[in-house]
Amino acid sequence: MAFQKGNKLAAKKGIIDGALRRAVAQDDKDRLRQMVESVLDKAADGELAYVAWLADRLDGKVAQQIEAVVDANVQFGETVAKATDIRGKLRNPTA
């Protein structure tokens, strides 16, 4: 989820992200390649955290599923009628 506008953590994320990107750009990329090789080796050894990390980067993260429980006692018709009434008042406030 993205940060809310004005949230100070959003600025910190940008600072850290920028510093990391500058460091990678200034490096000869050998260390970055070593890191990737290390991750691949650990995933090949069966370390599930590395396998999951690679899967997330290559295939994208799995969408989170949300389960909703509906109370059967809710009067759906009344709710729709109230919403329709409110919508009518908003569209024609003088009525």
C-alpha positions in Angstrom: 0.0 0.0 0.0 1.3 3.4 -0.9 2.1 6.0 1.8 -0.4 8.8 2.4 0.5 12.3 1.3 2.3 14.1 4.0 3.5 10.9 5.7 7.1 11.3 6.8 7.9 7.7 6.1 7.3 8.2 2.4 10.1 10.8 2.3 12.5 8.4 4.2 11.7 5.6 1.7 12.7 8.0 -1.1 15.9 9.0 0.6 16.9 5.4 1.2 15.9 4.3 -2.3 17.8 7.1 -3.9 20.9 6.4 -1.8 20.8 2.8 -2.7 20.3 3.5 -6.4 23.2 6.0 -6.4 25.5 3.4 -4.7 24.6 0.7 -7.2 25.2 3.1 -10.1 28.6 4.2 -8.8 29.7 0.6 -8.1 31.2 -1.5 -10.8 28.2 -3.8 -10.5 30.4 -6.7 -9.5 29.0 -6.7 -6.0 25.5 -6.6 -7.3 26.2 -9.6 -9.5 27.7 -11.4 -6.5 24.6 -10.7 -4.5 22.3 -12.1 -7.2 24.5 -15.2 -7.5 24.4 -15.7 -3.7 20.6 -15.4 -3.8 20.4 -17.9 -6.6 22.7 -20.3 -4.8 20.7 -20.1 -1.6 17.5 -20.7 -3.5 19.0 -23.7 -5.3 20.0 -25.1 -1.8 16.3 -25.1 -0.9 16.2 -22.1 1.4 12.5 -21.2 1.1 12.9 -17.5 1.9 15.2 -17.0 -1.1 12.9 -19.1 -3.3 9.9 -16.9 -2.3 11.9 -13.7 -2.8 12.9 -14.8 -6.3 9.4 -15.9 -7.1 8.0 -12.5 -6.0 10.6 -10.6 -8.1 10.1 -12.8 -11.2 6.4 -13.6 -11.1 5.1 -10.7 -9.0 3.6 -11.1 -5.5 0.5 -13.1 -5.1 -2.6 -11.0 -4.6 -3.9 -11.0 -1.0 -7.2 -12.7 -0.6 -9.8 -11.2 1.6 -12.6 -13.2 3.1 -15.8 -11.3 4.0 -18.5 -12.6 6.3 -22.0 -11.2 5.8 -24.5 -11.0 8.6 -27.7 -12.6 7.3 -29.8 -10.3 9.6 -29.0 -7.2 7.6 -32.0 -5.9 5.9 -30.6 -5.3 2.4 -33.7 -3.8 1.0 -33.9 -1.1 3.6 -30.3 -0.2 3.1 -30.8 0.2 -0.7 -33.9 2.3 -0.1 -32.0 4.6 2.3 -29.1 4.9 -0.1 -31.5 5.7 -3.0 -33.3 8.3 -0.8 -29.9 9.9 0.1 -28.8 9.9 -3.5 -32.0 11.6 -4.6 -31.6 14.3 -1.9 -28.0 14.9 -3.0 -29.0 15.3 -6.6 -32.0 17.6 -5.8 -31.4 19.3 -2.5 -34.4 21.6 -2.8 -36.9 18.8 -3.0 
